[in-house]
Amino acid sequence: MDKKIIILAGVDESSTFLYNGLKNTFPISNVIFEEKVSRKKFLERRVKKLGYISVFGQVLFQLIIPKLLKLSSKGRIEEIKANYQLDSKPIPNAVILNVKSVNSNACIKFLKKEKPDLIIVNGTRIISKKVLNCTDAIFINTHAGITPKYRGVHGGYWAMANSDSDNCGVTVHLVDRGIDTGGVLFQQNIAPVSKDNFVTYTYLQTGEGIALMKRAIDDFIKDQLKESEPKSLESNLWYHPTIWFYLFKRLTKGVK
């Protein structure tokens, strides 16, 4: 009997790549998209954790650096997309359900009704215990970093900024209540070249991550899914870099 698979995702280019990368091999029945967290709420929470100065530097970074890098990296991005066959064809509306949050009652109601066997997570907020417990499905996430050493965001960039290329990569892991703390299924390094940067690392991670996710789904269907030992047991949670940290690392280490 075919397994029912649902993708639970944020509205992001990587979610489209993921769907298109899986749909011809596995039966993806639906894609549930959640709205982005309001910037105001996000910043309020971040200020409580990190303080005004750090958040101000992070906001400046986000407003300036990724946009400039994306403009200057168009050729490299297209090269990576071609190498990994990353397909940006729009996901059919017929399979999409839009919800305010993955933790909303609407999402829970849909999951209870559909009774999926496997839920693939990509780019959502932290999934609540209520959602994880509303279904018997296994939740599997692709994380752009080697966990648990590079939990949080921009794991590829932070590894390079820390001169830690041995832990610059992507992880496919089970989902629990923590932030990227679930059991590791597969990990794979990426190999950035001199023209890669903060923006292009994520395309490399997406390409490698889809290949890992295919392996995980295949194992799940065969009832052979099992956790593996992570590359490192060190555990750290990373946020966005500040603009001054980014410029310092670029000037002193050439990490873009």
N, C-alpha and C positions, 0 to 999 in steps of 0.2 A: 504494500500500500504506500502511495506517495505521502511524503511528509508535507504538512502545510507550513510554509515559511512566510513570515511577515517581516518587512524592514521598518524599523522605528528610527526616524532620522530628523535632523535639522535641515532647513532649507539651505543647501550648500552644494556647490559644484561637485564635491567629492561624493555626495549621496547619489547624484545622477550617474557618475562614473561607476559607483558600486552596483547600482541596479542594472545598468547595461552590461556590466562585466559578469553578472551572475545569471541574468534572466534566460540565457540560451542553454544553460547547463542545469539549472535548478528551478523548480516551480515556485516562483515568487508570486504569492496571491495578492498581496497588498503592500502599499507603502504609506505609512502614517507619518505625515509631516507635522512638526510642532512649530509654533511661532517663536521668533527670537525673544529672549528675555529683554524687557525694556531696558534701554541704556541707563536710565535714571536709577532703577533698582539695582542693576548690576554694579554701577559705580558706588552707590551707597554702601553695598555689602563689601566691596573691595576696599573702600576707605576705612571701614571698621577693622579690617584685617591688616592692611599695609600702611595706612596713614595717607595724608593729603599729598605730601611731596612725591612719594613713590607713584601714586595713582596719577598725579599730574604728569609725571615723566612717561608713564605708560600711555596715557591718552595722546600726548604729543607724538610718541612713537607711532601709534596706530593711525593717527591722522596723516602722517607724512611718509614714513619709510616704506610700508608695504605698497603703497600706490606708486611711488617712484620706482621701486624694484620691479613691480609687475610691468610697468611701461618699458623698462630697459631690458626685460627678460622675455619678451614675447617670443623670440626665436627659440630660446632654450625651452620654454614651456611647450611650444608646439613639437619640439624634438622629443621631449619626454612623453608627451601624449601619444605620439606616433610609435615610439619604442614599446610602450606598454599597452597600446591599442585602447587608450582611454576614450570612451565614447560619450560625447555630450548631448546626444540626441535626447529631446525632452521625454520624460516619463509619461506614459499615457494617462490622461485624466481619469480613465475608467478604473484604474487601480489605486488612485490616490485618495486618502482621507486626510483632511486638514483639521488639526485640533489646536487649541490654545497652548496646551502643555502636554507632554508625555504623561504627566501625573494627574491629568484632568479626569473627571468622571466620564467624559465622552470617550476618552482613550480606553479606560478600564472597561466600560460597557462594550466597546467594540471587540476588545481582546477576549472577553468572556463569551461573546456571541460566536466569534470565529474559531476559538479553541485552536490556536496555532501550536505546532510541535516545537518550532524554533523561531526565535525572534532575533534578527540581526540589528544591532544598534550602531548608529553612526552620527556623531556630532550632536547629541542631545544634551540637555541639562542632566544633573544627577537624577537617576530613576529612583522613585520612592519605594519603600518596603511594601506599601499598599499595592503598587503596580506589579512588583516582582512576585507578590503572593497571590495575585488575582488569576493566575494561569499556571498550568503545569509545564509550560514551555521553558526551554533552556534559553537564556539570554547570552549572546556573544557579541563582543564589541571589538572594533578595530581602533587601536590607539596609536597616534602619531608620535611614538617614542618607545624606548625600551623600558618596560616596567619591571620592578617597582622603582628603579633608579630615576627615571624621568617621567613621573606622573604629572598630571596637569596639562599644560599646553606647550606647544612648540618644542617637543622633545628633541627633534633633530637639530634645531638651532642651538639649544642649550648644551647638547653633547659637543658640538663643534666649538662653541664658545669656551667650553671647559677642557678643550684639547683631548676629548674623550671619543675619538672616532670609533673605537671598538664597541661603543654603546650608542652609536648613531643609527637608528633604525625604526622599526615598527613592530607592534605586538598585537596579536589577536588573543583575546582573553575572555574568560567567563565574567559575567557582571554580578557584582554584589552591591551592598549599600555604600561602600566606600568610593573614593575617587581613584579610579583605575587600579583598584587593589585586588580584583578577582584573579582566580587561578590562571596562569599562563598556559595557552595551548600551543602557540607557535610564535617565534620571533625571527626577524630577518634584518640584517644590516643593510643600509644603503651605502652607495659609494659616490658621494658628491665629488664633482670636478671643480676646477678653479672658477668656472663661470656660474656655479650654483650659489644660491643665497637663501635668505630667510623664506622667500616666497617659493622658490623651486624645490626646496627640501620636501615640502608637503606633497608635491606632485610625484616625486620619487617614492615617498612613503605610501601614497595612495596606490601606485602601481604595484609595489611589493605587497601591500596589505590585501589587495583583492586576490592575489595569488594565494596568500596564506588563508584567507577566508574560504576560498574554494576547497582547500585541503580540510579545513575544520568542518565545513558542511558535509563533505564527502565522508569524513570520519563519523559524523553524527548520524547520517543516514545508514551507515553500516554498523551502528552501535559500537563504534570503536573510539569514541571521543575520550581523550584522557589528558590530564594536565601534565606539563613538562617543567623541568627545572629552569627558572629564569637565568638569563646571562649574568645577572648580578643580584644579590640579595639586599644591597643598599637601597633605601627608600627615601625619596625626596619629592616634594610637591613644588612645581614650577609655575610661574605666572608670566605675563607679558614682560619683556624687557623694557626698561626705561630708555628714552632716547639717548641719554648721556652714556648709559652702559653700552648700548649698541654702537655708538660712535667710537667709544673707547676701544672696544674689542675689534672694530673694523680697522682702526688706525694702528693698533698695537699688534694684532694677530692676523689681520687680513680676513677675519670672519665676517662675511657679508650677510 
